[in-house]
Amino acid sequence: MSPITTVSFASLHFTPSYRAKVMLNLGYLSIAFALFLSAYFLLLSDHRYLFSYLTIALLWLWGEYLLCEWWRRYQVIMSQQGVLIISMDQSICWQGYLGTIIEVRFRSRWGYLLKIELLECTQGWLWLDPSMTTDEQYRTLALWLNQHYR
């Protein structure tokens, strides 16, 4: 396996990353809303609103849960970062797994999105980030991908 290029990248799957963004935003919104409600009811200084205090506590806990879930998903994504080695025979090696490229989608400013199939794993999408490579590595990769997958 003679490598033509080595690229650092982060592996991202569309659905979890979208859900993670939604969870992060909902977590921030629920905590902000809980803080707003607590300030509002403290300004009223009326203790008849016990149900409202319970709502504030539940909103706060739900927001913390969403933020923790977002952090867990972020850690999973960051643990999938690695080095991708692409060889001349169109096989790849990623984190010690051998596989092949099934499909390539070009994203102009954001790099390439590769659909790969690894021998020991299932299929997945890999995001090749141009900011994680040198200009020469990225040009070599872009030329090779355009020759073989366009």
SVG drawing of the C-alpha trace seen along z (x, -y; Angstrom):
<svg xmlns="http://www.w3.org/2000/svg" viewBox="-50 -43 54 50">
<polyline fill="none" stroke="black" stroke-width="0.4" points="0.0,0.0 1.9,-3.0 0.3,-6.2 -0.2,-9.1 -1.2,-11.4 -1.9,-11.5 -4.7,-13.8 -5.8,-14.6 -9.5,-15.0 -12.5,-14.8 -15.1,-12.1 -18.6,-13.6 -22.0,-12.0 -24.8,-14.4 -27.6,-13.4 -25.7,-13.3 -23.9,-16.6 -27.2,-18.3 -28.9,-16.8 -25.9,-17.9 -26.3,-21.5 -30.0,-21.4 -29.4,-20.0 -26.8,-22.6 -29.1,-25.5 -32.1,-24.0 -29.9,-23.6 -28.8,-27.2 -32.4,-28.4 -33.8,-26.4 -31.2,-27.6 -31.7,-31.2 -35.4,-30.8 -35.0,-29.3 -32.9,-32.2 -35.4,-34.7 -38.3,-33.0 -36.3,-32.9 -35.5,-36.6 -39.1,-37.4 -40.6,-35.5 -38.0,-36.8 -38.9,-40.3 -42.5,-39.5 -41.4,-38.2 -44.6,-36.3 -44.2,-32.8 -47.5,-31.6 -45.8,-30.5 -44.4,-27.2 -45.3,-25.5 -43.3,-28.1 -40.2,-27.4 -40.7,-23.7 -40.9,-24.6 -37.7,-26.6 -35.9,-23.7 -37.1,-21.3 -36.0,-23.7 -32.6,-24.1 -32.1,-20.3 -33.3,-19.7 -30.9,-22.4 -28.0,-20.8 -29.0,-17.4 -29.0,-18.7 -25.6,-20.5 -24.1,-17.3 -25.5,-15.2 -24.1,-17.7 -20.7,-17.5 -20.8,-13.7 -21.5,-13.7 -18.8,-16.3 -16.3,-14.1 -17.3,-11.1 -16.8,-13.2 -13.4,-14.5 -12.3,-10.9 -12.9,-10.0 -10.2,-12.4 -7.4,-10.6 -5.1,-10.2 -6.4,-9.0 -4.0,-7.4 -5.1,-7.1 -3.1,-4.8 -2.7,-4.6 -4.9,-1.5 -7.9,-3.5 -7.8,-1.8 -7.6,-3.7 -6.4,-3.2 -8.0,-5.0 -7.1,-4.4 -5.7,-1.0 -8.8,0.1 -8.5,0.9 -11.3,-0.1 -12.4,-1.7 -14.0,-5.0 -17.5,-4.5 -18.6,-8.1 -17.1,-11.6 -19.0,-14.8 -17.1,-18.0 -17.8,-21.0 -15.9,-24.0 -14.9,-26.0 -15.3,-23.2 -13.3,-20.4 -14.4,-16.9 -17.0,-14.6 -16.1,-10.9 -18.4,-7.9 -16.2,-5.0 -16.6,-1.4 -14.1,0.1 -13.5,3.9 -14.1,4.2 -16.7,1.5 -19.8,0.3 -20.1,-2.5 -19.7,-6.1 -19.0,-9.6 -15.7,-11.2 -15.1,-15.0 -11.7,-16.0 -11.0,-19.4 -8.6,-21.4 -7.4,-23.4 -6.0,-20.3 -3.5,-19.7 -0.8,-21.5 -1.5,-23.2 0.6,-20.6 -1.2,-17.7 -4.6,-19.2 -3.8,-19.9 -2.6,-16.3 -5.7,-15.0 -8.0,-17.3 -6.3,-16.3 -6.5,-12.6 -10.1,-12.7 -11.1,-14.7 -9.4,-12.3 -10.9,-9.1 -14.3,-10.2 -15.7,-12.9"/>
</svg>
